[in-house]
Amino acid sequence: MRAVGVEIVGAIGRRSERRTVDITGVSTDSRALQPGELFFALPGARVDGHDFVPEVLARGAVAAVVSRDVAVAPELRDRLIRVADTVRCLGDSARAYRRRWGGTVVGITGSNGKTTTREMTWHVLSEQMPCKRSPRSFNTEVGVALTLFLLEAEDRAAVVEMGTNAPGEIAELARIAEPDAGMITSISETHLEGLGSEEGVARAKSELLEALGPKGAAFLNADDKWFDFLKSRHSGRTVAVGTGPKAEFRAEQVAACEGGYRYVVRGCPVRLTVPGRHNVNNSLLALAVAEALGLDLARAAARLASFRMPEMRYQVERVGGIEVHFDGYNANPGSMRSALETFGELPVAGRRVAVLGDMLELGEAGERLHAWLGAEAVRRGVDALWAVGQFAPTVARAAAAAGLKSAHGAETLDGVADEIRADLRAGDAVLVKGSRGMRMERFVERLKNGREA
């Protein structure tokens, strides 16, 4: 970001309600702040940004936005901007910045595939127009605001990821980003502690559609069972993508091939070099947005051949003689189903072994959905199952009841990792997946150390 004028919305005290400062960027992390940037001191459960204000001012921050008194040298006091709520001010200031920028904002949400679809969309758009996207999973109130502050005058579009685990959160993110277009990748039972039910998830995600208004365009997965409900929540144009009869932007001649899929859309051939049939629909969302923005669809379709999965999303590598399928960013019933489906479709010389960690934040549905997981693993052709976590006994019992002879449960990954590693043989494939809090990558690291030492 070159030096730009940023309007601070909500300043109080000796300052006016709106104050403009010239900066080169915005930061909420004192460790990463660069000279010339504006620092927002955000409160936190463990760390409060106000504690680092003297440090960032000394290191060259143009100013610091604060919501309480901070002891600084007298000559630095004019570089403090006092507001009632620094988080709210960050969002409001980002919205003002977005309005001055004036390009197209594409909001993306969904139970699964948000980050992959965000990256696919940016990948195809960025070849034909300057644009930005959320860095990493910046899908919270703070993350969305920081994404908007990355925009430069020459950018024509922004691809913004939006997440939620409670009603009203996406509505707030949309209030800040003011999207012109919105995508919903899929709906499944996730974050049930805050959203209550699958219908609650659908309603929360549909807040993005309601925010678009009649002038905004919605891009929806027509193959998802919640498609009709989501479509009813939008008053403007809806573009239905998918492989079934409800889709207008439809993939045809879909066929699995080495490393991914091939299909045709609007007469344009697509080569998708990532596993998982669900990624056909994710890529269709990206291409539909490219077409809607007036880009060359054939060129966008060709661009997908060079797309690679983001870190910690379904990645396949060989460790010794074992094929490791690792998907450790997050887990819920929808993403588990997709991962197991993908794992079951890919050719394997030996056994299919699943190492599955708990799906977190499912509330009272946890027991039921982990029993489903055990049975689903068997249905998808798993030959051996190792479940780890609080619900591991439930998963293992359900798998055994479904006829799997090799079903094991353990409370912790560390307690069983060496046993799993010893059981694996050359030619086997192992799927490693669980919620982010389970840190399933530890098993992959242990496997590499044991096999490659």
DRENSEDREN-675835 format. One line per 2 residues: for each residue y, z, x of N, C-alpha, C. Coordinates in steps of 0.02 Angstrom, whole numbers, plus 50000, padded with zeros to 5 digits. Example, Ala and Ser with C-alpha at 12.3 -4.5 7.8 and 13.67 -1.06 7.14 Angstrom:
49716,50390,50660,49775,50390,50615,49835,50390,50660 ~ 49888,50354,50642,49947,50357,50684,50002,50394,50645
***
This chain:
49940,50000,50043,50000,50000,50000,50062,50000,50044 ~ 50106,49952,50035,50170,49953,50069,50215,50005,50035
50272,50021,50066,50317,50071,50037,50341,50048,49969 ~ 50329,50087,49918,50349,50070,49850,50381,50131,49818
50420,50118,49767,50450,50173,49729,50402,50197,49676 ~ 50384,50261,49679,50339,50291,49630,50379,50340,49588
50373,50333,49523,50408,50376,49477,50367,50438,49462 ~ 50394,50496,49478,50359,50558,49463,50379,50580,49393
50331,50580,49348,50345,50595,49278,50330,50668,49265 ~ 50379,50705,49238,50367,50773,49219,50396,50825,49266
50439,50804,49313,50469,50852,49358,50513,50900,49319 ~ 50515,50964,49341,50553,51015,49304,50595,51055,49354
50632,51103,49328,50672,51146,49370,50736,51110,49391 ~ 50750,51110,49457,50811,51080,49481,50809,51004,49479
50749,50976,49467,50741,50903,49467,50749,50875,49396 ~ 50762,50811,49393,50763,50777,49328,50692,50769,49303
50685,50748,49240,50619,50738,49212,50581,50681,49246 ~ 50618,50634,49276,50587,50579,49312,50622,50572,49379
50584,50568,49432,50611,50561,49498,50572,50507,49535 ~ 50606,50463,49570,50573,50409,49606,50576,50422,49681
50518,50415,49714,50515,50423,49786,50482,50361,49816 ~ 50504,50342,49876,50474,50285,49911,50418,50311,49955
50358,50284,49944,50299,50309,49980,50255,50251,50001 ~ 50206,50265,50043,50157,50214,50063,50089,50227,50030
50082,50282,49996,50019,50297,49963,50022,50365,49930 ~ 49967,50382,49894,49961,50445,49859,49897,50480,49882
49900,50545,49891,49841,50582,49914,49836,50648,49877 ~ 49774,50669,49865,49760,50736,49840,49717,50775,49889
49702,50744,49946,49659,50774,49997,49700,50785,50060 ~ 49714,50846,50076,49756,50861,50134,49724,50836,50199
49658,50833,50201,49624,50812,50262,49633,50737,50276 ~ 49641,50698,50222,49646,50626,50230,49717,50600,50226
49765,50643,50213,49834,50621,50204,49861,50587,50267 ~ 49899,50531,50256,49931,50494,50309,50007,50502,50304
50043,50498,50359,50116,50501,50356,50144,50448,50308 ~ 50193,50468,50269,50223,50422,50221,50195,50426,50151
50142,50467,50143,50110,50472,50077,50140,50531,50038 ~ 50128,50528,49972,50148,50581,49926,50087,50624,49912
50094,50690,49917,50038,50735,49908,50044,50771,49841 ~ 49990,50769,49801,49986,50807,49739,49943,50868,49752
49971,50927,49744,49934,50989,49755,49896,51007,49691 ~ 49832,50992,49690,49791,51003,49631,49754,51069,49636
49750,51107,49582,49711,51169,49582,49637,51153,49580 ~ 49596,51198,49606,49524,51188,49604,49488,51254,49601
49424,51251,49583,49384,51312,49577,49376,51347,49644 ~ 49371,51309,49698,49360,51338,49764,49420,51329,49811
49455,51272,49803,49511,51256,49847,49571,51238,49805 ~ 49629,51264,49823,49691,51248,49788,49736,51209,49836
49756,51149,49815,49797,51107,49857,49863,51138,49877 ~ 49888,51186,49838,49951,51219,49856,49946,51255,49923
49886,51276,49941,49878,51312,50004,49890,51268,50065 ~ 49889,51203,50055,49895,51156,50111,49961,51119,50113
50006,51137,50068,50071,51102,50064,50110,51107,50130 ~ 50119,51166,50160,50156,51168,50224,50125,51122,50277
50058,51119,50278,50024,51078,50328,50038,51003,50317 ~ 50033,50980,50254,50042,50908,50242,50115,50887,50252
50162,50931,50236,50232,50915,50249,50245,50909,50324 ~ 50215,50953,50362,50223,50951,50434,50192,50888,50463
50140,50862,50431,50106,50802,50456,50136,50738,50430 ~ 50191,50741,50394,50227,50680,50376,50223,50659,50304
50199,50702,50259,50201,50685,50188,50274,50677,50167 ~ 50288,50626,50127,50356,50615,50103,50379,50673,50060
50334,50697,50017,50348,50753,49973,50282,50781,49947 ~ 50285,50839,49917,50226,50870,49886,50243,50889,49814
50199,50869,49768,50208,50887,49698,50170,50952,49686 ~ 50206,51003,49663,50177,51070,49655,50191,51096,49586
50152,51147,49565,50163,51178,49500,50177,51253,49507 ~ 50183,51277,49568,50201,51347,49579,50239,51352,49644
50267,51410,49657,50305,51421,49718,50260,51415,49779 ~ 50288,51383,49830,50253,51376,49894,50302,51394,49949
50280,51436,49995,50323,51457,50050,50326,51403,50104 ~ 50383,51372,50111,50393,51322,50163,50460,51336,50198
50470,51305,50255,50533,51313,50291,50590,51288,50249 ~ 50650,51319,50255,50707,51298,50213,50721,51224,50215
50713,51193,50274,50729,51122,50279,50678,51077,50244 ~ 50622,51106,50222,50570,51067,50187,50572,51075,50112
50614,51119,50087,50613,51134,50015,50630,51074,49972 ~ 50675,51031,49998,50693,50972,49958,50636,50922,49952
50583,50933,49990,50524,50888,49986,50470,50915,49939 ~ 50487,50968,49903,50443,50994,49850,50468,50968,49783
50422,50942,49743,50438,50919,49676,50399,50963,49627 ~ 50435,51004,49590,50403,51054,49547,50389,51023,49478
50327,51031,49455,50307,51007,49389,50269,51062,49353 ~ 50258,51055,49289,50222,51106,49251,50147,51103,49266
50120,51043,49275,50048,51033,49283,50038,50974,49330 ~ 50011,50986,49390,50006,50932,49439,49954,50880,49419
49900,50901,49386,49850,50852,49364,49879,50806,49310 ~ 49913,50835,49261,49944,50795,49209,49998,50749,49239
50037,50776,49285,50089,50736,49317,50060,50677,49355 ~ 50004,50689,49390,49971,50635,49426,49952,50578,49378
49922,50596,49321,49902,50545,49272,49961,50509,49242 ~ 50013,50547,49223,50072,50516,49192,50108,50471,49241
50112,50492,49304,50146,50452,49355,50106,50389,49369 ~ 50039,50394,49369,49997,50335,49379,50005,50286,49322
50011,50311,49261,50021,50267,49203,50088,50230,49210 ~ 50141,50265,49231,50205,50233,49241,50201,50180,49295
50163,50194,49348,50153,50145,49403,50115,50084,49377 ~ 50063,50096,49337,50023,50042,49309,50067,49996,49265
50112,50026,49226,50156,49986,49183,50203,49942,49224 ~ 50230,49970,49277,50275,49931,49319,50237,49875,49354
50175,49887,49372,50134,49836,49404,50121,49778,49356 ~ 50096,49792,49295,50092,49743,49242,50034,49696,49242
49983,49704,49285,49925,49660,49284,49874,49680,49232 ~ 49814,49652,49239,49760,49664,49191,49714,49721,49216
49704,49770,49173,49658,49825,49188,49594,49817,49147 ~ 49538,49817,49182,49472,49813,49150,49439,49882,49157
49428,49916,49102,49394,49981,49103,49320,49973,49093 ~ 49280,50011,49131,49207,50008,49126,49179,50077,49115
49137,50084,49063,49100,50145,49053,49030,50128,49029 ~ 48990,50179,49017,48921,50170,48996,48878,50225,49024
48819,50235,48995,48774,50287,49019,48743,50270,49086 ~ 48730,50206,49098,48699,50183,49160,48732,50118,49183
48733,50109,49248,48757,50045,49274,48832,50038,49282 ~ 48870,50092,49272,48943,50085,49277,48964,50061,49347
48939,50095,49398,48960,50079,49466,48936,50011,49487 ~ 48874,49995,49471,48847,49929,49489,48887,49874,49454
48902,49883,49390,48940,49832,49353,49011,49828,49378 ~ 49040,49884,49395,49107,49884,49425,49108,49843,49489
49058,49854,49532,49055,49818,49595,49041,49743,49584 ~ 48997,49728,49537,48984,49657,49521,49047,49623,49497
49083,49656,49452,49144,49627,49424,49196,49615,49478 ~ 49207,49664,49520,49254,49656,49575,49231,49601,49622
49166,49597,49635,49138,49548,49681,49153,49477,49658 ~ 49145,49464,49593,49156,49396,49569,49231,49381,49558
49269,49432,49539,49341,49421,49528,49378,49412,49593 ~ 49362,49453,49643,49402,49455,49704,49400,49391,49744
49349,49349,49734,49347,49285,49769,49401,49237,49743 ~ 49420,49245,49680,49466,49197,49650,49534,49227,49632
49542,49292,49637,49607,49323,49624,49611,49389,49662 ~ 49670,49408,49685,49677,49473,49716,49669,49529,49665
49626,49576,49679,49616,49632,49632,49589,49692,49669 ~ 49592,49749,49636,49566,49811,49663,49514,49839,49615
49473,49885,49641,49427,49922,49597,49424,49994,49619 ~ 49395,50036,49576,49388,50107,49592,49349,50114,49657
49375,50151,49706,49335,50164,49766,49282,50217,49750 ~ 49221,50203,49770,49166,50248,49753,49166,50261,49677
49144,50319,49656,49142,50333,49584,49204,50374,49565 ~ 49262,50344,49570,49325,50376,49550,49333,50369,49475
49291,50404,49437,49290,50392,49364,49314,50452,49324 ~ 49350,50499,49358,49378,50557,49324,49454,50546,49315
49486,50596,49284,49559,50592,49273,49596,50582,49340 ~ 49576,50620,49389,49608,50613,49455,49589,50546,49488
49525,50529,49484,49502,50467,49515,49534,50405,49486 ~ 49540,50402,49420,49572,50345,49387,49644,50338,49410
49680,50394,49412,49750,50393,49434,49756,50367,49506 ~ 49713,50392,49550,49716,50370,49620,49699,50296,49626
49653,50272,49585,49637,50201,49585,49698,50159,49567 ~ 49734,50179,49516,49793,50141,49495,49846,50140,49550
49852,50194,49587,49902,50196,49641,49884,50150,49699 ~ 49823,50125,49701,49803,50077,49753,49830,50007,49741
49852,49993,49679,49872,49926,49661,49935,49904,49697 ~ 49935,49841,49718,49993,49811,49751,50020,49755,49708
50081,49734,49724,50115,49685,49681,50076,49621,49673 ~ 50040,49599,49725,50004,49535,49721,49939,49540,49682
49914,49601,49670,49852,49608,49632,49862,49585,49560 ~ 49813,49548,49535,49816,49524,49466,49772,49565,49419
49724,49601,49447,49678,49639,49404,49656,49702,49439 ~ 49635,49751,49398,49606,49813,49422,49543,49827,49382
49488,49843,49416,49425,49860,49384,49416,49935,49391 ~ 49420,49971,49336,49424,50044,49337,49364,50075,49302
49326,50116,49338,49268,50150,49310,49290,50213,49275 ~ 49258,50227,49217,49276,50286,49177,49213,50324,49157
49211,50388,49173,49153,50428,49156,49172,50484,49109 ~ 49121,50516,49080,49133,50572,49034,49072,50616,49028
49084,50680,49015,49030,50724,48994,49053,50768,48936 ~ 49110,50750,48905,49135,50787,48847,49178,50741,48804
49180,50752,48739,49223,50711,48696,49296,50714,48717 ~ 49331,50659,48711,49402,50656,48726,49419,50637,48797
49371,50640,48843,49386,50627,48913,49402,50553,48924 ~ 49363,50508,48896,49377,50437,48906,49442,50417,48871
49457,50448,48815,49521,50435,48782,49579,50451,48829 ~ 49573,50506,48866,49625,50525,48914,49628,50476,48972
49571,50454,48997,49571,50406,49052,49602,50340,49029 ~ 49587,50320,48967,49616,50259,48941,49691,50266,48929
49712,50326,48911,49784,50338,48903,49821,50326,48969 ~ 49790,50347,49024,49820,50338,49090,49818,50265,49112
49759,50234,49105,49750,50166,49133,49774,50110,49087 ~ 49780,50124,49022,49801,50074,48973,49764,50007,48983
49697,50007,48975,49658,49947,48989,49672,49890,48940 ~ 49668,49829,48966,49674,49769,48925,49606,49745,48902
49554,49764,48938,49485,49746,48922,49441,49805,48937 ~ 49386,49810,48900,49340,49865,48911,49268,49843,48907
49226,49870,48952,49154,49856,48951,49116,49920,48938 ~ 49062,49915,48900,49014,49970,48894,48946,49942,48913
48916,49968,48966,48855,49940,48993,48794,49957,48950 ~ 48789,50020,48929,48730,50043,48891,48744,50113,48864
48702,50133,48817,48705,50201,48790,48636,50232,48794 ~ 48633,50293,48822,48570,50330,48823,48585,50404,48823
48533,50445,48820,48541,50518,48817,48560,50545,48885 ~ 48624,50557,48895,48648,50583,48958,48706,50631,48944
48715,50681,48987,48768,50731,48979,48764,50763,48909 ~ 48704,50777,48886,48695,50804,48819,48722,50875,48812
48730,50910,48867,48759,50977,48863,48829,50975,48834 ~ 48865,50921,48850,48933,50914,48825,48940,50867,48765
48894,50820,48759,48901,50768,48708,48852,50777,48650 ~ 48802,50820,48657,48761,50840,48601,48702,50797,48584
48713,50732,48579,48660,50687,48557,48676,50617,48582 ~ 48628,50572,48573,48640,50503,48592,48698,50473,48552
48702,50491,48489,48759,50467,48449,48824,50496,48476 ~ 48822,50558,48499,48882,50587,48529,48902,50549,48592
48853,50526,48631,48867,50485,48689,48901,50421,48668 ~ 48873,50388,48617,48902,50324,48593,48974,50334,48569
48986,50388,48533,49054,50400,48509,49102,50413,48567 ~ 49079,50450,48616,49123,50465,48674,49139,50401,48712
49089,50359,48723,49101,50297,48760,49145,50250,48720 ~ 49140,50252,48654,49179,50207,48612,49254,50224,48612
49272,50281,48640,49343,50297,48646,49379,50244,48687 ~ 49344,50213,48733,49374,50158,48771,49392,50099,48726
49348,50083,48679,49359,50027,48634,49417,50041,48587 ~ 49421,50102,48562,49475,50120,48517,49542,50116,48552
49543,50131,48617,49605,50129,48655,49630,50058,48667 ~ 49585,50009,48663,49605,49939,48676,49652,49912,48623
49641,49935,48561,49683,49909,48506,49664,49837,48489 ~ 49698,49807,48440,49680,49740,48417,49692,49685,48469
49734,49697,48518,49749,49646,48568,49700,49647,48627 ~ 49663,49701,48634,49617,49707,48690,49550,49674,48676
49514,49657,48730,49448,49625,48724,49394,49673,48745 ~ 49341,49678,48705,49284,49720,48720,49225,49678,48742
49191,49698,48795,49133,49663,48821,49074,49711,48815 ~ 49026,49693,48771,48973,49739,48753,48904,49709,48765
48856,49753,48780,48787,49734,48791,48754,49725,48722 ~ 48744,49663,48702,48716,49649,48636,48643,49667,48631
48609,49679,48687,48539,49699,48685,48530,49774,48677 ~ 48584,49811,48681,48581,49884,48674,48577,49902,48600
48538,49954,48584,48527,49972,48514,48591,49998,48481 ~ 48641,50017,48520,48703,50042,48493,48757,49988,48488
48738,49926,48498,48787,49872,48498,48826,49868,48433 ~ 48792,49868,48376,48827,49860,48312,48875,49918,48300
48854,49978,48318,48899,50036,48310,48961,50028,48354 ~ 48950,50009,48417,49007,50002,48462,49054,49947,48439
49026,49892,48417,49068,49836,48393,49112,49859,48335 ~ 49085,49901,48293,49123,49925,48235,49181,49970,48254
49180,49995,48315,49233,50040,48338,49292,50004,48370 ~ 49287,49937,48372,49341,49898,48404,49373,49852,48353
49439,49851,48353,49475,49811,48303,49495,49742,48328 ~ 49481,49727,48392,49500,49663,48420,49440,49620,48435
49448,49575,48482,49395,49527,48500,49339,49562,48537 ~ 49277,49545,48519,49218,49571,48553,49178,49513,48583
49161,49518,48646,49117,49469,48679,49049,49502,48688 ~ 48999,49476,48655,48931,49503,48657,48891,49468,48711
48866,49506,48760,48827,49476,48814,48756,49501,48810 ~ 48708,49461,48836,48639,49484,48836,48591,49426,48839
48529,49440,48821,48476,49390,48822,48448,49377,48752 ~ 48469,49417,48703,48442,49412,48635,48486,49372,48588
48466,49370,48524,48501,49328,48475,48572,49350,48458 ~ 48589,49413,48470,48656,49436,48453,48708,49416,48506
48684,49394,48563,48729,49378,48619,48760,49309,48611 ~ 48825,49305,48620,48859,49240,48623,48865,49216,48694
48873,49262,48741,48874,49246,48812,48805,49264,48837 ~ 48759,49215,48832,48687,49229,48836,48656,49202,48900
48613,49243,48931,48572,49220,48987,48511,49184,48960 ~ 48499,49125,48985,48441,49085,48964,48397,49071,49026
48334,49055,49012,48286,49039,49066,48283,49096,49117 ~ 48283,49157,49093,48280,49215,49137,48211,49219,49169
48209,49225,49234,48144,49228,49269,48151,49273,49330 ~ 48101,49315,49341,48099,49356,49402,48084,49311,49461
48116,49326,49517,48102,49290,49579,48105,49340,49636 ~ 48092,49318,49696,48090,49364,49753,48157,49399,49761
48155,49466,49755,48215,49505,49766,48262,49509,49707 ~ 48244,49480,49650,48291,49482,49594,48272,49437,49536
48323,49401,49510,48313,49360,49450,48354,49296,49455 ~ 48331,49247,49418,48369,49185,49407,48381,49177,49332
48438,49150,49313,48451,49132,49244,48507,49081,49241 ~ 48520,49057,49181,48572,49009,49170,48618,49036,49115
48684,49031,49124,48731,49051,49072,48785,48997,49067 ~ 48797,48972,49006,48845,48919,48994,48833,48859,49040
48769,48846,49055,48751,48790,49098,48757,48804,49172 ~ 48779,48864,49191,48788,48881,49262,48728,48920,49288
48696,48898,49341,48640,48936,49369,48663,48999,49405 ~ 48625,49053,49397,48640,49117,49428,48580,49140,49468
48592,49161,49530,48539,49191,49571,48562,49263,49585 ~ 48525,49310,49557,48542,49381,49563,48494,49413,49612
48521,49437,49668,48478,49462,49722,48472,49538,49722 ~ 48466,49567,49663,48455,49639,49656,48399,49650,49606
48359,49702,49614,48303,49715,49567,48327,49744,49501 ~ 48285,49740,49451,48299,49772,49386,48325,49723,49335
48286,49714,49281,48307,49667,49229,48372,49689,49196 ~ 48385,49754,49194,48448,49777,49164,48508,49750,49202
48499,49732,49265,48555,49704,49303,48572,49633,49283 ~ 48527,49600,49247,48545,49536,49217,48603,49547,49168
48596,49597,49125,48649,49612,49076,48713,49636,49111 ~ 48705,49677,49163,48764,49699,49200,48802,49641,49231
48765,49594,49259,48797,49536,49289,48829,49491,49237 ~ 48800,49488,49178,48830,49449,49123,48898,49478,49103
48903,49544,49101,48967,49575,49086,49020,49554,49137 ~ 49001,49554,49200,49048,49534,49253,49069,49461,49244
49022,49417,49230,49038,49347,49223,49079,49333,49160 ~ 49065,49370,49107,49103,49360,49045,49176,49379,49055
49189,49432,49092,49258,49451,49107,49291,49398,49150 ~ 49255,49372,49200,49283,49319,49242,49304,49259,49200
49261,49239,49154,49278,49182,49111,49339,49198,49068 ~ 49341,49259,49040,49397,49278,48997,49463,49279,49035
49461,49292,49099,49522,49293,49140,49540,49224,49166 ~ 49503,49174,49145,49520,49105,49162,49494,49081,49229
49446,49118,49258,49418,49097,49322,49365,49044,49313 ~ 49348,49010,49367,49296,48958,49367,49228,48993,49360
49195,48982,49304,49132,49018,49291,49078,48997,49339 ~ 49073,48934,49355,49021,48911,49401,49029,48943,49470
49090,48949,49491,49104,48980,49556,49089,49055,49553 ~ 49106,49087,49498,49090,49158,49490,49015,49170,49488
48979,49125,49454,48906,49131,49451,48874,49124,49520 ~ 48899,49077,49558,48872,49066,49626,48887,49126,49670
48942,49158,49658,48963,49216,49699,48913,49274,49693 ~ 48880,49280,49636,48833,49336,49626,48775,49336,49675
48759,49278,49703,48703,49274,49750,48714,49318,49811 ~ 48777,49333,49827,48792,49373,49887,48804,49447,49869
48794,49466,49807,48805,49535,49787,48748,49580,49812 ~ 48766,49639,49835,48717,49689,49856,48730,49754,49819
48677,49792,49806,48683,49854,49768,48725,49906,49805 ~ 48765,49946,49769,48802,50000,49801,48754,50052,49831
48780,50092,49876,48739,50143,49909,48708,50191,49859 ~ 48645,50208,49871,48606,50255,49831,48586,50229,49763
48600,50165,49748,48573,50134,49688,48514,50092,49708 ~ 48466,50086,49668,48400,50056,49681,48397,50012,49744
48378,50045,49798,48373,50011,49863,48300,50012,49886 ~ 48278,49956,49913,48209,49948,49936,48208,49937,50011
48168,49977,50046,48159,49968,50118,48089,49987,50137 ~ 48067,49963,50195,48000,49980,50220,48007,50035,50272
47965,50085,50265,47961,50140,50313,47889,50142,50337 ~ 47878,50117,50398,47811,50109,50421,47776,50058,50377
47720,50075,50349,47684,50029,50304,47697,50044,50231 ~ 47747,50086,50216,47761,50107,50147,47826,50076,50123
47826,50051,50062,47885,50022,50032,47920,50076,49991 ~ 47981,50093,50010,48018,50148,49978,48070,50119,49931
48066,50140,49868,48115,50121,49817,48156,50184,49802 ~ 48219,50184,49824,48260,50244,49818,48318,50231,49771
48325,50275,49721,48380,50272,49673,48402,50344,49659 ~ 48445,50369,49702,48459,50441,49700,48528,50460,49679
48568,50413,49652,48636,50432,49635,48638,50477,49573 ~ 48598,50459,49522,48597,50500,49462,48534,50483,49422
48521,50523,49371,48462,50510,49330,48472,50537,49260 ~ 48454,50496,49211,48451,50515,49141,48396,50473,49110
48377,50483,49047,48322,50445,49020,48330,50370,49025 ~ 48390,50345,49015,48400,50272,49019,48390,50246,49089
48418,50280,49138,48411,50255,49207,48340,50265,49233 ~ 48307,50319,49211,48237,50329,49230,48193,50273,49201
48205,50256,49138,48167,50202,49107,48176,50136,49146 ~ 48238,50121,49162,48252,50059,49199,48220,50059,49268
48224,50116,49303,48195,50119,49369,48119,50113,49367 ~ 48088,50147,49320,48015,50142,49313,47994,50071,49292
48033,50040,49249,48018,49971,49229,48022,49924,49289 ~ 48076,49931,49328,48084,49889,49387,48027,49902,49437
48011,49965,49448,47958,49984,49494,47891,49955,49472 ~ 47879,49954,49407,47816,49929,49382,47810,49853,49384
47866,49818,49386,47865,49745,49387,47855,49716,49457 ~ 47879,49752,49508,47877,49725,49575,47806,49727,49603
47785,49675,49640,47716,49674,49667,47707,49727,49721 ~ 47649,49760,49720,47633,49813,49767,47562,49803,49792
47552,49810,49858,47485,49800,49887,47440,49860,49872 ~ 47468,49921,49875,47428,49980,49864,47444,50015,49799
47454,50081,49802,47469,50119,49741,47544,50122,49728 ~ 47560,50135,49665,47629,50151,49645,47634,50227,49638
47675,50258,49680,47682,50330,49681,47754,50347,49661 ~ 47763,50391,49613,47830,50411,49591,47844,50482,49612
47901,50493,49644,47925,50560,49661,47989,50570,49621 ~ 47985,50609,49567,48039,50613,49519,48068,50684,49515
48133,50688,49523,48168,50752,49516,48194,50761,49446 ~ 48216,50821,49431,48242,50836,49364,48300,50791,49345
48305,50778,49280,48365,50748,49249,48408,50806,49225 ~ 48467,50813,49252,48509,50871,49237,48556,50859,49178
48586,50913,49154,48636,50912,49101,48610,50883,49034 ~ 48547,50899,49018,48518,50876,48955,48517,50930,48902
48540,50990,48918,48544,51042,48869,48477,51059,48837 ~ 48478,51070,48772,48417,51090,48736,48365,51034,48733
48386,50972,48748,48338,50916,48746,48299,50909,48811 ~ 48312,50953,48860,48281,50946,48925,48205,50945,48924
48175,50992,48888,48102,50996,48885,48073,50933,48854 ~ 48100,50912,48798,48075,50852,48763,48081,50789,48807
48138,50781,48839,48149,50720,48877,48111,50718,48942 ~ 48095,50775,48971,48053,50775,49031,47980,50764,49013
47959,50786,48954,47891,50768,48931,47887,50693,48921 ~ 47939,50665,48891,47941,50591,48884,47936,50557,48952
47971,50585,49002,47971,50554,49069,47901,50550,49098 ~ 47863,50603,49091,47794,50602,49117,47752,50548,49085
47757,50542,49019,47719,50491,48983,47744,50421,49000 ~ 47810,50414,49007,47839,50349,49023,47817,50324,49092
47812,50370,49140,47789,50350,49207,47719,50321,49204 ~ 47676,50351,49164,47608,50325,49156,47610,50257,49121
47650,50251,49069,47655,50188,49033,47679,50131,49077 ~ 47720,50147,49127,47747,50096,49171,47702,50082,49231
47642,50112,49232,47593,50093,49283,47593,50133,49347 ~ 47621,50194,49345,47620,50236,49404,47549,50261,49417
47527,50260,49480,47460,50282,49498,47457,50355,49518 ~ 47513,50381,49542,47517,50452,49562,47588,50475,49550
47594,50537,49527,47660,50564,49510,47669,50633,49541 ~ 47727,50642,49574,47747,50707,49600,47814,50723,49568
47816,50774,49526,47878,50795,49494,47903,50858,49529 ~ 47969,50862,49538,47999,50921,49570,48058,50946,49530
48065,51012,49528,48121,51041,49492,48098,51089,49437 ~ 48146,51113,49399,48132,51161,49345,48083,51134,49294
48089,51069,49278,48047,51038,49226,47986,51003,49255 ~ 47971,51013,49319,47914,50980,49350,47848,50993,49313
47833,51056,49293,47770,51067,49257,47766,51027,49192 ~ 47822,51021,49157,47824,50982,49095,47808,50909,49108
47840,50881,49160,47829,50810,49177,47756,50799,49196 ~ 47729,50842,49238,47660,50833,49262,47610,50841,49205
47620,50890,49161,47574,50900,49105,47574,50839,49059 ~ 47633,50812,49045,47637,50754,49001,47604,50693,49032
47612,50685,49098,47580,50628,49132,47504,50636,49130 ~ 47480,50697,49142,47408,50709,49140,47380,50698,49069
47418,50719,49019,47397,50709,48950,47394,50635,48932 ~ 47435,50595,48966,47436,50523,48954,47382,50487,48994
47342,50525,49032,47285,50495,49067,47291,50488,49142 ~ 47345,50513,49171,47354,50506,49244,47315,50561,49279
47271,50542,49324,47229,50591,49358,47266,50626,49415 ~ 47314,50591,49445,47351,50619,49502,47422,50636,49480
47430,50694,49449,47496,50716,49425,47509,50786,49451 ~ 47563,50795,49488,47578,50858,49521,47649,50881,49505
47659,50946,49502,47725,50974,49490,47740,51028,49540 ~ 47803,51030,49564,47823,51082,49611,47895,51102,49596
47911,51165,49608,47977,51190,49593,48030,51161,49638 ~ 48013,51151,49702,48062,51125,49750,48034,51065,49787
48078,51021,49808,48058,50963,49847,48033,50984,49916 ~ 48067,51031,49947,48047,51054,50014,47976,51081,50014
47957,51113,49959,47892,51143,49957,47834,51094,49953 ~ 47847,51033,49936,47793,50985,49926,47802,50920,49965
47859,50913,49999,47875,50850,50033,47822,50830,50084 ~ 47799,50878,50125,47750,50861,50176,47683,50841,50145
47666,50872,50089,47604,50854,50055,47607,50784,50027 ~ 47664,50766,50000,47672,50697,49974,47667,50648,50031
47702,50662,50085,47703,50617,50142,47632,50607,50170 ~ 47593,50660,50173,47525,50654,50198,47481,50614,50151
47498,50613,50087,47457,50577,50037,47471,50502,50038 ~ 47530,50482,50060,47548,50411,50058,47509,50372,50111
47490,50310,50092,47452,50267,50137,47486,50200,50145 ~ 47471,50166,50198,47499,50099,50210,47483,50054,50151
47533,50018,50128,47524,49974,50070,47550,50005,50006 ~ 47559,50072,50005,47586,50106,49946,47661,50091,49938
47683,50096,49876,47755,50095,49861,47772,50161,49828 ~ 47830,50190,49846,47849,50254,49819,47919,50248,49789
47925,50269,49726,47990,50272,49692,48016,50343,49698 ~ 48077,50351,49724,48108,50417,49732,48171,50417,49690
48172,50460,49639,48230,50461,49594,48238,50530,49562 ~ 48301,50549,49552,48318,50611,49518,48393,50617,49512
48416,50666,49475,48488,50676,49469,48519,50693,49537 ~ 48583,50679,49544,48617,50687,49608,48609,50758,49634
48611,50807,49589,48604,50876,49610,48537,50893,49640 ~ 48487,50851,49630,48421,50863,49659,48416,50840,49731
48464,50799,49754,48467,50776,49824,48400,50746,49847 ~ 48377,50697,49809,48312,50667,49823,48311,50626,49888
48368,50610,49915,48370,50573,49979,48338,50614,50035 ~ 48332,50679,50025,48301,50721,50077,48229,50700,50089
48194,50678,50036,48125,50656,50046,48122,50591,50086 ~ 48168,50546,50071,48169,50482,50108,48183,50496,50182
48229,50541,50196,48244,50558,50266,48183,50588,50300 ~ 48148,50631,50264,48089,50664,50292,48033,50613,50305
48027,50565,50258,47977,50513,50266,47991,50470,50327 ~ 48055,50453,50335,48075,50413,50394,48061,50451,50459
48079,50513,50460,48069,50553,50521,47996,50560,50538 ~ 47954,50567,50487,47883,50575,50498,47849,50511,50518
47872,50455,50489,47837,50391,50500,47864,50353,50561 ~ 47928,50366,50578,47959,50326,50630,47970,50364,50695
47951,50428,50696,47962,50469,50756,47921,50442,50815
***
